[in-house]
Amino acid sequence: MAVLDTEVKCEHMWPTPVDMALLKGKPRSEWTQPEPMSVQEIDFYLGRVPEWYIELKFLKKPGLKIPSGDYLLARGHDNKLRLSVKSNEPGNPAVHFPIEFCQTKQIRGDRNYYYRIEKTVLQNRSVWQLIHSYQKSNVNSLKINTKRDVRLIEPVLPCQGCRYLTTEYSFLNMQIKDKSEINIGDLICKGERSTIYKATRYFTKKGLIKTITEQPIVLKEMDDCTAAMLDDLFRELHIVCTIRHRIGPKTAISIEALMVFGRPYYIAYGLCKKGSLLQYLEMNTIDMNNRIKILRHIAQTLNHCQKIPIIHGNLRAKNIFVDINDDKIAKPIYYIGGFHHAVMAKTKEVDPNKLPNKRWLAPEVLTTKLLTLESDVFAFAFLMYEVLTMKIPHETIEDKNILEYIAKNPYVRPS
């Protein structure tokens, strides 16, 4: 691939410091990036990523002087490899070209398999060389072959945040690409749609000196392994990373990575040493004044989230988590979690019967079938009730009867 302008280069782009050591003394005109041994080693291959996330995160047009990149490689839930390219077509931000590996039979008697973009002619023995051929074409053969207004100029790299730290959250290290990168430990709990474990993640930095570091995480294994679940995980990732980037790190519990290269799908969170807020309150003596301070901090975070706007959709005390800072004087830090049902919008269509937080549900949701910013405020009021009384809303009503009770008693509030 072409050597990129050093003004937009970051440490994760070729040539890396290790590459520079190998290239020492060689004229720049002779620098050639070696072909990766596999698709997984291509620096602009991002793994399994939904198309909508590629368009939203990587192939949008941010209006910056420095280009954000024009193309990348990824797979969908169906495992089909695709080349995603920024489009110049009005109303069409990107084009996703499926890449097939097949016997093209363009030469009589040739039984070899080749990579090519579906319904095109240009082929090659490797994905890397196929893309290289399109990129170095003087006549833009990609546009000619596909009849789409696209061009390969500069690849998108997952460390996007290195270049746009003030405008973008980084995708670097957001994908666990091999099970050797984690060690799954003790079971924490079994949820409605997932199983949660303590785990350790290993980071390997390949430099002049190879280093391995460890990080404790909470690993959620999803029961479903569907395209919809892949969308849900990336939506949660995008929302949480946006909150932490725009508002600050001491707001939402961090999402450390996704592991979606195979079955089942996993999502990794930062480990909070004190568990959920309810566990913290049960294990420690916290007076009313300090409980109100905790609630004020949560309310401030929610207020900032609503300005984005973000609907949480599952507010309750068990989705607030407590960690302890590493300062000389240890202080608790309160994070909002449970963003699996969140959306970046002002309304969300729902089926109330399928919601996880029925007890915290605003009565109007039963008729409107809509979650709103206001319904989050209602749920937060019940969260306050939990924190101040250590009781759940409508505690005498069984789970199976709760929606019927709310429908018949829309103005009743716990006291």
C-alpha positions in Angstrom: 0.0 0.0 0.0 1.1 3.6 -0.5 3.0 5.3 2.3 0.7 7.8 3.9 1.4 11.5 4.6 3.3 11.7 7.9 1.1 14.6 9.0 -1.8 12.3 9.5 0.2 9.3 10.7 -0.1 7.7 14.1 2.0 5.0 15.8 -0.3 2.2 14.8 0.0 2.8 11.1 2.7 1.3 8.9 5.6 1.8 9.2 5.4 1.3 13.0 8.5 1.9 15.2 9.4 -1.8 14.7 9.1 -1.4 10.9 11.2 1.7 11.0 14.0 -0.2 12.7 13.9 -2.8 9.9 13.9 -0.1 7.2 16.8 1.8 8.7 19.3 2.8 6.0 16.9 2.0 3.2 15.8 4.8 0.8 12.2 5.9 1.4 11.5 5.3 -2.3 12.2 1.6 -1.7 9.9 1.2 1.3 7.2 -1.4 0.6 4.7 -2.6 3.2 4.9 -6.4 3.4 1.8 -8.4 2.6 -0.1 -9.6 5.7 -0.1 -13.4 6.2 -3.9 -13.4 6.7 -7.0 -11.1 6.4 -6.9 -10.7 10.2 -3.4 -9.1 10.0 -4.5 -6.4 7.6 -4.3 -3.1 9.6 -7.6 -1.8 8.2 -9.5 -5.1 8.9 -11.9 -4.3 11.8 -13.4 -7.8 12.3 -17.1 -8.4 12.6 -18.9 -5.0 12.5 -22.4 -4.0 11.4 -22.7 -1.8 8.3 -24.6 1.0 10.1 -21.8 1.3 12.6 -19.2 1.5 9.9 -21.1 4.4 8.3 -21.7 6.1 11.6 -18.3 5.8 13.1 -15.7 5.3 10.3 -17.0 6.5 6.9 -18.9 9.6 7.9 -17.7 13.0 6.6 -16.6 14.8 9.8 -15.7 18.1 8.0 -12.1 18.0 9.2 -9.0 19.2 7.4 -7.4 15.8 8.0 -9.2 13.0 6.1 -10.7 10.2 8.2 -10.1 7.4 5.7 -12.1 6.2 2.8 -12.3 2.4 3.1 -12.0 -0.6 5.4 -12.5 -4.3 5.5 -15.0 -6.0 7.9 -17.4 -8.9 8.2 -21.1 -9.0 8.9 -22.9 -11.5 11.2 -23.1 -13.8 8.2 -19.3 -13.9 8.2 -19.1 -12.6 4.7 -16.1 -10.4 4.0 -16.9 -6.9 2.6 -15.0 -3.9 1.4 -16.7 -0.7 2.8 -15.9 2.5 0.9 -17.0 6.1 1.4 -19.3 7.1 -1.3 -19.6 10.4 -3.3 -23.2 9.6 -4.1 -25.8 12.0 -2.7 -27.7 10.5 0.2 -25.5 7.3 0.2 -22.6 7.7 2.7 -21.0 4.4 1.9 -21.1 1.3 -0.3 -20.4 -2.2 1.0 -19.0 -4.6 -1.5 -19.2 -8.3 -0.7 -16.0 -10.2 -1.5 -16.3 -13.8 -2.6 -13.7 -16.5 -2.8 -14.6 -18.7 -5.8 -13.5 -20.4 -9.0 -14.0 -17.5 -11.4 -13.2 -19.7 -14.5 -12.0 -16.6 -16.4 -9.3 -18.8 -18.0 -10.3 -22.1 -19.5 -9.2 -25.0 -17.3 -8.3 -22.8 -14.4 -9.6 -24.5 -11.3 -7.9 -22.2 -8.8 -9.9 -20.1 -6.3 -9.6 -16.3 -6.3 -10.9 -13.3 -4.3 -13.0 -10.8 -6.2 -15.8 -8.3 -5.5 -19.1 -10.0 -6.4 -20.2 -9.4 -9.9 -16.9 -7.9 -11.0 -14.0 -9.1 -13.1 -10.8 -8.1 -11.3 -9.5 -11.0 -9.2 -6.5 -12.0 -7.1 -5.1 -14.8 -4.9 -5.2 -12.6 -1.8 -7.6 -10.0 -0.5 -4.7 -7.6 0.2 -3.5 -7.7 -3.4 -7.0 -7.4 -4.7 -7.5 -4.1 -2.8 -4.0 -3.0 -3.6 -4.8 -3.4 -7.3 -7.9 -1.3 -7.0 -6.1 1.4 -5.0 -3.1 1.9 -7.3 -5.3 1.9 -10.5 -4.8 5.1 -12.5 -8.3 4.9 -14.0 -10.2 4.1 -10.8 -11.0 0.6 -11.8 -13.2 0.1 -8.7 -15.6 2.8 -10.0 -15.6 1.3 -13.5 -16.1 -2.3 -12.3 -18.8 -1.6 -9.8 -20.5 1.4 -11.5 -20.5 3.2 -8.1 -19.0 6.6 -7.3 -16.3 5.5 -5.0 -12.5 5.6 -4.9 -9.8 4.0 -2.6 -7.6 6.7 -1.3 -6.7 6.2 2.4 -7.6 3.3 4.7 -9.5 3.7 7.9 -7.6 2.4 11.0 -9.3 1.3 14.2 -7.2 3.7 16.2 -9.1 6.6 14.7 -9.1 8.4 18.0 -5.3 8.8 17.8 -5.8 11.5 15.1 -9.1 12.9 16.3 -8.8 12.6 20.1 -11.0 15.8 20.6 -13.8 14.7 18.2 -13.8 10.9 18.3 -13.6 8.0 20.7 -10.9 5.5 19.8 -11.9 2.0 18.5 -8.4 0.7 19.2 -8.5 -2.5 21.3 -12.3 -2.6 21.2 -12.2 -6.0 19.5 -11.0 -9.2 21.2 -9.8 -11.2 18.2 -8.8 -14.5 19.9 -9.8 -16.4 23.0 -6.2 -16.5 24.1 -6.6 -12.8 24.9 -8.9 -13.6 27.8 -9.1 -15.9 30.8 -12.7 -16.5 32.0 -12.9 -16.9 35.8 -15.7 -17.2 38.3 -19.4 -17.0 37.5 -21.0 -13.8 38.9 -24.6 -14.4 37.9 -27.0 -15.7 35.3 -29.3 -13.1 33.8 -32.4 -13.3 31.5 -30.4 -13.2 28.3 -26.8 -13.6 29.4 -24.3 -15.1 31.8 -21.8 -12.9 33.5 -18.2 -13.8 34.6 -15.2 -12.3 36.2 -12.3 -12.5 33.7 -8.9 -11.2 32.8 -7.9 -9.6 29.6 -4.3 -9.8 28.2 -2.9 -6.9 26.1 0.2 -7.8 24.0 2.2 -4.9 22.7 4.4 -5.9 19.8 7.3 -3.4 19.8 11.0 -3.5 19.9 10.3 -5.2 23.2 7.2 -7.4 23.5 5.1 -6.6 26.6 2.0 -8.3 28.1 -0.3 -6.5 30.6 -3.4 -7.8 32.4 -6.7 -6.1 33.1 -9.5 -7.4 35.2 -12.9 -7.2 33.4 -16.5 -8.3 33.7 -17.4 -10.5 30.8 -21.0 -10.9 29.7 -21.8 -14.0 27.5 -24.9 -13.4 25.4 -27.4 -16.3 25.0 -28.4 -15.1 21.5 -25.9 -15.0 18.6 -27.9 -13.2 15.9 -27.5 -10.2 13.6 -29.9 -8.3 16.0 -27.7 -9.1 19.0 -24.6 -7.9 17.1 -26.4 -4.6 16.4 -27.4 -4.3 20.1 -23.8 -4.8 21.3 -22.4 -2.2 18.9 -25.2 0.2 19.7 -24.4 -0.1 23.4 -20.7 0.3 22.7 -21.3 3.5 20.6 -23.6 5.0 23.3 -21.4 4.3 26.2 -18.2 5.5 24.4 -20.0 8.6 23.3 -21.1 9.4 26.9 -17.6 8.9 28.3 -16.0 10.9 25.5 -18.4 13.9 25.6 -19.3 14.1 29.2 -16.4 12.4 31.0 -15.0 9.1 32.2 -16.7 9.1 35.6 -20.2 8.8 34.1 -21.0 5.4 32.4 -19.3 2.1 33.2 -16.7 1.5 30.5 -17.1 -1.0 27.8 -13.6 -2.5 27.3 -14.2 -4.6 24.3 -16.5 -6.9 22.2 -15.6 -10.5 21.3 -17.7 -11.3 18.3 -15.4 -13.3 16.0 -17.3 -16.5 16.8 -20.0 -18.0 18.9 -21.2 -16.9 21.5 -21.0 -13.2 21.4 -19.4 -11.4 24.4 -19.1 -7.9 25.8 -16.5 -6.8 28.3 -17.0 -4.1 30.9 -14.7 -2.4 33.4 -14.6 -4.2 36.8 -16.1 -2.1 39.6 -14.6 -3.3 42.9 -17.7 -2.6 45.0 -20.3 -4.1 42.7 -23.7 -2.6 42.3 -25.0 0.4 44.2 -27.4 -1.9 46.1 -24.6 -4.2 47.2 -22.5 -1.2 48.2 -25.4 0.2 50.4 -26.0 -3.1 52.0 -22.3 -3.6 52.9 -21.7 -0.1 54.1 -23.3 2.4 56.5 -24.3 5.3 54.3 -26.4 8.1 55.9 -29.2 9.9 54.1 -27.1 13.0 53.2 -24.5 10.9 51.4 -27.2 8.9 49.7 -28.6 12.1 48.4 -25.2 13.1 47.2 -24.9 9.8 45.3 -28.3 10.5 43.7 -27.3 14.0 42.7 -24.2 12.7 40.9 -26.4 10.2 39.0 -28.9 12.9 38.2 -26.2 15.1 36.7 -25.0 12.4 34.5 -28.5 11.6 33.3 -29.1 15.3 32.6 -26.1 15.4 30.3 -27.1 12.2 28.6 -30.6 13.6 27.9 -29.0 16.6 26.2 -27.3 14.3 23.6 -30.1 12.9 23.6 -30.0 9.3 25.0 -32.8 7.2 26.5 -31.4 4.7 28.9 -34.5 2.4 29.1 -33.5 0.3 32.1 -32.8 2.7 35.0 -32.8 1.0 38.4 -30.4 0.8 41.4 -28.9 -2.5 40.3 -27.6 -0.8 37.1 -25.6 1.7 39.1 -22.1 0.5 39.9 -19.5 1.6 42.5 -15.7 1.6 42.1 -13.0 2.9 44.3 -10.3 5.3 42.9 -6.6 4.6 43.3 -5.8 7.9 45.1 -4.2 7.9 48.6 -7.6 8.7 50.0 -9.9 6.1 48.6 -13.2 7.6 47.3 -16.2 5.8 45.7 -17.0 6.5 42.0 -20.5 5.9 40.8 -21.2 4.8 37.2 -24.4 4.2 35.3 -24.5 0.8 33.6 -27.1 -1.4 31.9 -27.2 0.5 28.6 -28.1 -2.6 26.6 -31.6 -1.2 25.9 -30.5 2.4 25.4 -30.9 4.4 22.2 -29.5 7.7 20.9 -33.0 9.3 20.3 -35.8 11.1 22.0 -38.3 8.2 21.7 -38.1 4.4 21.3 -40.9 2.1 20.3 -41.2 -0.9 22.7 -43.4 -3.7 23.8 -44.0 -3.2 27.6 -44.3 -6.9 28.1 -40.7 -7.5 26.9 -39.1 -4.7 29.0 -36.7 -5.7 31.8 -37.6 -2.9 34.2 -41.4 -3.2 34.4 -41.6 -2.1 38.0 -39.8 1.2 37.1 -42.1 1.8 34.1 -44.0 5.1 33.6 -47.7 4.3 33.3 -48.1 6.1 30.0 -45.7 3.7 28.3 -48.4 1.0 28.6 -50.6 2.9 26.2 -48.1 4.9 24.0 -45.7 1.9 23.6 -42.9 4.6 23.7 -40.0 5.1 26.0 -39.0 8.7 26.2 -36.6 11.0 28.0 -39.5 11.7 30.4 -40.0 8.0 31.1 -36.3 7.8 32.1 -37.0 10.6 34.6 -39.9 8.6 36.1 -37.6 5.5 36.4 -35.0 7.7 38.1 -37.6 8.7 40.7 -38.1 5.1 41.5 -34.4 4.6 41.6 -34.3 7.3 44.2 -36.9 5.4 46.2 -34.8 2.3 46.1 -31.6 4.1 47.3 -33.4 5.9 50.1 -35.6 3.0 51.4 -33.7 -0.1 50.1 -37.1 -1.3 48.8 -38.1 -2.1 45.2 -41.2 -0.2 43.7 -44.5 -2.0 44.4 -42.7 -4.7 46.4 -45.9 -6.5 47.4 -46.9 -7.1 43.8 -45.6 -10.2 42.0 -43.6 -9.8 38.8 -46.2 -11.5 36.7 -48.9 -9.0 37.9 -46.9 -5.8 37.8 -48.0 -4.4 34.5 -51.7 -5.1 35.2 -51.3 -3.3 38.6 -49.6 -0.3 37.0 -52.4 -0.1 34.4 -55.1 -0.1 37.0 -53.3 2.2 39.4 -51.4 4.7 37.2 -51.3 7.4 40.0 -50.2 5.1 42.9 -46.7 5.7 44.1 -44.7 3.8 46.7 -44.4 5.5 50.0 
